Amino acid sequence: MWVKNLFVSNFRNFARLDLEFSPRLNLFWGDNGEGKTNFLESLYCLGHGTSFRTKTDEELIKWGQPSLYLKGEGVKSERLFTYELVLDRKISKVRKVDSHRVGLRNPTKWLWMVTFSPEDIWLVKGYPQQRRDFLDAKLPLFNLRYSYLRSSYLRVLSQRNHLFFLKRIRKSINQELDIWDEQLVELGSKIVKLRLEGLEKLEFFFKEIYPRVMGRDSKIGLIYRSSFLKDPTPIISEEEIIEIFRKELKLKRKKELELETTLIGPHRDDFLILADGIDLRCFGSQGEQRIATLSLKLAELGLVSLREGEHPVTLLDDVASELDPKRQKLLLDLVKEQSQVFITTTHLSLFEPSFTKEGWLYQVKDKRVKRKK
């Protein structure tokens, strides 16, 4: 996969961009605050229809403007496609592929991209929500309806939680809870089963990559931590998950009525990142956490490649400043041989001259992006 060109109108701090790209290496440099990350975000939005930085679409529209427009050509499965995204403050977002409107949740219409940034370290050291979102973003690769399944579960969860507040003015809500419980169990069990299978696939690549990046052998693993399953493994059936989930909900009902919230379900789950038996989130050094994050992202590349049969586009946002020279070279060597790469940096001197000569260079300055030949 690769992006051939991009036209931008009123995205973040850019009024207008019209750029062509190398199918291999593209390097963007400029001072902090010039919009390098914004540019990578526009590429991601073109490929996926959503941002990797915000869930509030209106933040993407340039201040004072009513709408934004993205258009670009991308190559996928050796075919050239035209991708478009229209976002208006007053009407629904529109995404098109070859002039045909497509659903935002349809992964078959995505031009897959994987992002790396300094903030990614929170994937390891941050909250469970961040790890759930990371894992969930990969599951449409293996189930086209996963995004819809997840949003349906969250909608049922919201309705169930709202019902707890109504008990203050009703004598009993048990019958209504029984109805919502069945929907919660059915949807939630499917999510847990798909997560277990997806995490197993991600772990396959993670186990191969982490020792290479660390520079030594390590016993590593990704362990799913469920709010209601004691020892969840990919071999557990969906029927078994349903049975246990339903039973645990009944046991928790009294406590949930007291606290007025749903205490168990996939919205409460997490996964552990273990190295030699140590939970890196709690006990790993910042260096180990950074390497684990990098390895997870490289594993994500492998996961997309496994399913799609080709490598996704790679977006590296100022990662050179976060890595020592050895691991910086390892990362760049790994990704540049596999896919089209976009890299941002504040200093070209962070890269070897031979590396910068390989790619197309762009300067980001004064709300413009200009290619340097």
C-alpha positions as CSV (number, residue, x, y, z in Angstrom):
1,M,0.0,0.0,0.0
2,W,1.1,3.5,-0.6
3,V,-0.2,7.1,-1.0
4,K,0.6,8.7,-4.3
5,N,-0.6,12.2,-3.7
6,L,-2.7,14.4,-1.3
7,F,-4.7,17.5,-1.6
8,V,-5.7,19.3,1.6
9,S,-8.1,22.2,2.1
10,N,-8.7,23.7,5.6
11,F,-7.2,20.9,7.7
12,R,-5.9,22.1,11.1
13,N,-3.4,24.9,10.4
14,F,-3.2,24.2,6.7
15,A,-5.3,26.2,4.3
16,R,-4.2,24.4,1.2
17,L,-1.6,21.6,0.4
18,D,-1.1,19.8,-2.9
19,L,1.7,17.2,-2.7
20,E,3.2,14.2,-4.5
21,F,5.0,11.5,-2.6
22,S,7.7,8.9,-3.0
23,P,6.4,5.3,-2.8
24,R,9.2,4.5,-0.3
25,L,10.6,7.2,2.0
26,N,9.3,10.7,2.7
27,L,11.0,12.9,5.3
28,F,9.4,16.1,6.7
29,W,11.3,18.5,8.9
30,G,10.5,21.8,10.6
31,D,10.3,23.5,14.0
32,N,7.9,22.4,16.7
33,G,4.4,23.9,16.2
34,E,4.6,24.2,12.4
35,G,2.1,21.4,11.8
36,K,4.2,18.2,11.1
37,T,1.9,16.0,13.2
38,N,-1.1,17.7,11.6
39,F,0.1,16.7,8.2
40,L,0.5,13.0,9.3
41,E,-3.0,13.2,10.8
42,S,-4.4,14.4,7.4
43,L,-2.8,11.3,5.7
44,Y,-4.4,9.0,8.3
45,C,-7.8,10.7,7.9
46,L,-7.6,10.2,4.2
47,G,-6.9,6.5,4.7
48,H,-9.2,5.7,7.6
49,G,-11.8,8.5,7.7
50,T,-11.0,9.2,11.3
51,S,-8.1,10.8,13.3
52,F,-5.6,9.0,15.5
53,R,-5.4,12.0,17.8
54,T,-9.0,13.1,18.5
55,K,-12.5,11.8,18.5
56,T,-14.0,15.3,18.0
57,D,-14.1,15.8,14.2
58,E,-14.7,19.5,14.4
59,E,-11.2,20.0,15.8
60,L,-9.8,18.9,12.4
61,I,-11.4,21.9,10.6
62,K,-9.2,25.0,10.3
63,W,-10.3,27.7,12.7
64,G,-12.9,30.0,11.2
65,Q,-13.7,27.7,8.3
66,P,-17.0,25.9,7.7
67,S,-15.5,22.6,6.4
68,L,-12.5,20.7,5.3
69,Y,-11.7,18.5,2.2
70,L,-9.1,15.8,1.6
71,K,-8.4,14.0,-1.6
72,G,-5.7,11.7,-2.6
73,E,-4.7,8.7,-4.7
74,G,-3.5,5.5,-3.1
75,V,-2.4,2.1,-4.3
76,K,-3.9,-1.0,-2.7
77,S,-3.7,-4.6,-4.0
78,E,-1.8,-3.1,-7.1
79,R,-4.9,-1.0,-7.9
80,L,-5.1,2.8,-7.9
81,F,-8.0,4.2,-5.8
82,T,-9.1,7.8,-5.2
83,Y,-10.0,8.6,-1.6
84,E,-12.0,11.6,-0.4
85,L,-13.1,13.0,2.9
86,V,-15.5,15.9,3.4
87,L,-16.2,17.2,6.9
88,D,-18.6,20.0,7.6
89,R,-19.5,21.6,10.9
90,K,-23.2,21.3,10.1
91,I,-23.7,18.0,8.2
92,S,-22.5,14.4,8.5
93,K,-19.0,13.4,7.5
94,V,-18.7,12.0,4.0
95,R,-16.1,9.5,2.8
96,K,-15.7,8.4,-0.8
97,V,-13.6,5.8,-2.7
98,D,-13.5,6.2,-6.4
99,S,-16.4,8.7,-6.2
100,H,-18.7,6.2,-4.4
101,R,-19.7,7.0,-0.8
102,V,-18.5,4.3,1.7
103,G,-19.2,3.6,5.3
104,L,-16.8,5.0,7.8
105,R,-16.6,1.6,9.7
106,N,-16.0,-0.5,6.6
107,P,-12.3,-1.6,6.9
108,T,-12.3,-3.1,3.4
109,K,-12.3,0.6,2.2
110,W,-9.5,1.7,4.4
111,L,-5.9,2.4,3.2
112,W,-4.3,1.0,6.3
113,M,-1.8,3.1,8.2
114,V,0.2,2.5,11.3
115,T,1.3,5.5,13.4
116,F,4.3,5.8,15.8
117,S,4.7,8.9,18.1
118,P,6.4,9.8,21.4
119,E,2.9,9.7,23.1
120,D,2.5,6.1,22.3
121,I,4.4,5.2,25.4
122,W,1.1,5.6,27.2
123,L,0.0,2.4,25.4
124,V,2.1,0.6,28.0
125,K,2.2,2.9,31.0
126,G,-1.3,4.5,30.6
127,Y,-4.9,3.5,31.4
128,P,-6.6,0.3,30.4
129,Q,-8.8,2.3,28.0
130,Q,-5.8,3.1,25.9
131,R,-4.8,-0.6,25.5
132,R,-8.4,-1.6,24.8
133,D,-8.7,1.1,22.1
134,F,-5.4,-0.1,20.6
135,L,-6.5,-3.7,20.4
136,D,-10.0,-2.9,19.2
137,A,-8.6,-0.8,16.3
138,K,-7.1,-4.0,14.9
139,L,-10.0,-6.3,15.2
140,P,-11.9,-5.1,12.1
141,L,-9.1,-6.9,10.2
142,F,-10.6,-10.2,11.3
143,N,-14.3,-9.3,11.7
144,L,-15.7,-6.7,9.3
145,R,-18.6,-5.9,11.8
146,Y,-16.4,-5.4,14.8
147,S,-16.7,-1.6,14.9
148,Y,-20.5,-1.9,14.7
149,L,-20.4,-4.7,17.4
150,R,-18.4,-2.5,19.7
151,S,-20.6,0.6,19.3
152,S,-23.7,-1.5,19.8
153,Y,-22.2,-2.9,23.1
154,L,-21.4,0.6,24.3
155,R,-24.9,1.8,23.5
156,V,-26.4,-1.1,25.5
157,L,-24.0,-0.4,28.3
158,S,-25.1,3.3,28.4
159,Q,-28.7,2.3,28.5
160,R,-28.1,-0.2,31.3
161,N,-26.2,2.3,33.4
162,H,-28.9,4.9,32.9
163,L,-31.4,2.4,34.2
164,F,-29.6,2.3,37.6
165,F,-30.4,6.0,38.1
166,L,-34.1,5.4,37.4
167,K,-34.3,3.0,40.4
168,R,-34.4,6.2,42.6
169,I,-37.9,6.8,41.3
170,R,-39.1,3.3,40.6
171,K,-39.8,0.4,43.0
172,S,-37.9,-2.2,41.0
173,I,-35.9,-2.3,37.8
174,N,-35.0,-6.0,37.9
175,Q,-37.2,-7.0,35.0
176,E,-35.8,-4.3,32.8
177,L,-32.2,-5.1,33.9
178,D,-32.8,-8.8,32.8
179,I,-33.6,-7.6,29.3
180,W,-30.5,-5.3,29.1
181,D,-28.4,-8.0,30.7
182,E,-29.1,-10.5,27.8
183,Q,-28.1,-7.9,25.2
184,L,-25.0,-7.0,27.2
185,V,-24.0,-10.6,27.6
186,E,-24.5,-11.5,23.9
187,L,-22.6,-8.5,22.5
188,G,-19.9,-8.5,25.2
189,S,-19.1,-12.2,24.8
190,K,-18.5,-11.8,21.1
191,I,-16.2,-8.8,21.8
192,V,-14.2,-10.8,24.4
193,K,-13.9,-13.8,22.1
194,L,-12.6,-11.6,19.2
195,R,-10.2,-9.8,21.5
196,L,-8.7,-13.1,22.8
197,E,-8.2,-14.3,19.2
198,G,-6.8,-10.9,18.1
199,L,-4.4,-10.6,21.0
200,E,-3.0,-14.1,20.3
201,K,-2.2,-13.0,16.7
202,L,-0.6,-9.8,17.9
203,E,1.4,-11.7,20.5
204,F,2.9,-13.9,17.8
205,F,4.6,-10.9,16.2
206,F,5.3,-9.2,19.5
207,K,7.3,-12.3,20.7
208,E,9.5,-12.1,17.6
209,I,10.1,-8.4,17.6
210,Y,10.6,-7.5,21.3
211,P,13.9,-9.5,21.8
212,R,15.3,-8.0,18.6
213,V,14.6,-4.4,19.7
214,M,15.7,-5.1,23.3
215,G,18.9,-6.7,22.1
216,R,18.6,-9.9,24.3
217,D,16.4,-12.9,24.8
218,S,13.4,-12.4,27.0
219,K,10.4,-14.4,28.0
220,I,7.5,-12.2,26.9
221,G,3.8,-12.3,26.5
222,L,0.5,-10.5,26.2
223,I,-2.1,-11.6,28.7
224,Y,-5.7,-10.7,28.5
225,R,-7.1,-9.6,31.9
226,S,-10.9,-10.1,32.0
227,S,-13.3,-8.5,34.6
228,F,-15.2,-11.8,34.8
229,L,-13.1,-14.6,33.3
230,K,-10.5,-16.1,35.6
231,D,-8.1,-17.5,33.1
232,P,-9.2,-16.4,29.6
233,T,-7.5,-18.1,26.6
234,P,-8.4,-18.0,22.9
235,I,-9.6,-21.6,23.1
236,I,-12.5,-20.8,25.3
237,S,-15.8,-20.9,23.4
238,E,-18.2,-18.0,23.0
239,E,-20.9,-20.2,24.7
240,E,-18.7,-20.6,27.7
241,I,-18.0,-16.9,27.9
242,I,-21.8,-16.2,27.7
243,E,-22.5,-18.6,30.5
244,I,-19.8,-17.2,32.8
245,F,-20.7,-13.6,32.0
246,R,-24.4,-14.1,32.7
247,K,-23.6,-15.8,36.0
248,E,-21.2,-13.1,37.2
249,L,-23.7,-10.3,36.3
250,K,-26.3,-11.9,38.5
251,L,-23.8,-12.2,41.4
252,K,-22.8,-8.5,40.9
253,R,-26.3,-7.1,40.7
254,K,-26.7,-6.1,44.3
255,K,-23.3,-4.3,44.2
256,E,-24.2,-2.6,40.9
257,L,-27.5,-1.3,42.2
258,E,-25.6,0.2,45.1
259,L,-22.9,1.8,43.0
260,E,-25.3,2.5,40.0
261,T,-22.9,1.3,37.3
262,T,-22.0,-1.9,35.4
263,L,-19.0,-3.5,37.1
264,I,-18.0,-6.2,34.7
265,G,-17.8,-6.6,30.9
266,P,-15.3,-5.9,28.1
267,H,-15.4,-2.2,28.9
268,R,-13.5,-3.0,32.1
269,D,-10.9,-5.4,30.6
270,D,-7.2,-4.8,29.9
271,F,-4.2,-6.7,28.7
272,L,-0.9,-7.2,30.5
273,I,2.5,-6.8,28.8
274,L,4.9,-9.2,30.5
275,A,8.7,-9.5,30.2
276,D,10.4,-12.2,32.2
277,G,7.4,-12.4,34.4
278,I,7.3,-8.6,35.1
279,D,4.3,-6.4,34.4
280,L,6.0,-3.6,32.4
281,R,3.2,-1.2,33.1
282,C,3.8,-1.3,36.8
283,F,7.5,-2.3,37.2
284,G,9.2,-1.7,33.9
285,S,11.7,1.1,33.4
286,Q,10.8,3.9,31.0
287,G,13.3,2.4,28.6
288,E,11.6,-1.0,28.8
289,Q,8.2,0.6,28.4
290,R,9.4,2.5,25.3
291,I,10.8,-0.6,23.7
292,A,7.6,-2.5,24.5
293,T,5.6,0.2,22.9
294,L,7.8,0.2,19.8
295,S,7.5,-3.6,19.6
296,L,3.7,-3.5,19.9
297,K,3.6,-1.0,17.0
298,L,5.9,-3.1,14.9
299,A,3.7,-6.1,15.8
300,E,0.7,-4.1,14.5
301,L,2.5,-3.7,11.2
302,G,2.9,-7.5,11.0
303,L,-0.8,-8.0,11.9
304,V,-2.0,-5.8,9.1
305,S,0.3,-7.4,6.7
306,L,-0.8,-10.8,7.7
307,R,-4.5,-10.0,6.9
308,E,-4.1,-7.6,4.0
309,G,-1.4,-9.5,2.2
310,E,0.7,-6.3,1.9
311,H,2.3,-3.8,4.2
312,P,0.4,-0.7,5.5
313,V,1.7,2.8,5.2
314,T,3.9,3.8,8.2
315,L,3.7,7.2,9.8
316,L,6.6,8.0,12.2
317,D,6.1,11.2,14.2
318,D,9.4,12.5,15.7
319,V,10.3,9.0,17.0
320,A,14.0,9.6,16.2
321,S,14.4,11.9,19.1
322,E,12.9,9.3,21.5
323,L,15.3,6.4,20.5
324,D,19.0,5.8,20.9
325,P,20.9,5.6,17.6
326,K,21.0,1.8,17.6
327,R,17.2,1.3,18.0
328,Q,16.5,4.3,15.7
329,K,18.4,2.5,12.9
330,L,16.7,-0.8,13.7
331,L,13.2,0.8,13.4
332,L,14.0,2.6,10.2
333,D,15.6,-0.4,8.6
334,L,12.6,-2.5,9.5
335,V,9.9,-0.2,8.2
336,K,11.6,1.3,5.1
337,E,12.1,-2.1,3.5
338,Q,8.5,-3.1,4.1
339,S,6.3,-0.1,3.3
340,Q,6.0,3.5,2.3
341,V,7.2,5.6,5.2
342,F,6.4,9.2,6.3
343,I,8.8,10.6,8.9
344,T,8.7,13.9,10.8
345,T,11.6,15.5,12.6
346,T,12.8,18.8,14.0
347,H,16.4,18.1,12.9
348,L,17.7,16.3,9.8
349,S,21.0,15.8,11.7
350,L,19.4,13.0,13.7
351,F,19.5,10.9,10.5
352,E,22.5,9.6,8.7
353,P,23.2,11.4,5.4
354,S,22.8,8.2,3.4
355,F,19.3,7.9,4.8
356,T,18.2,11.4,3.9
357,K,19.5,10.9,0.4
358,E,17.2,7.9,-0.1
359,G,14.0,9.8,0.3
360,W,12.0,12.8,-0.7
361,L,12.6,15.8,1.6
362,Y,9.9,18.3,2.6
363,Q,10.2,21.4,4.7
364,V,7.2,22.3,6.9
365,K,7.2,26.1,7.6
366,D,4.8,29.0,7.8
367,K,1.8,26.7,7.4
368,R,3.1,25.3,4.2
369,V,4.8,22.1,3.1
370,K,7.4,22.4,0.3
371,R,9.4,19.7,-1.3
372,K,13.2,20.2,-1.4
373,K,14.9,18.8,-4.5
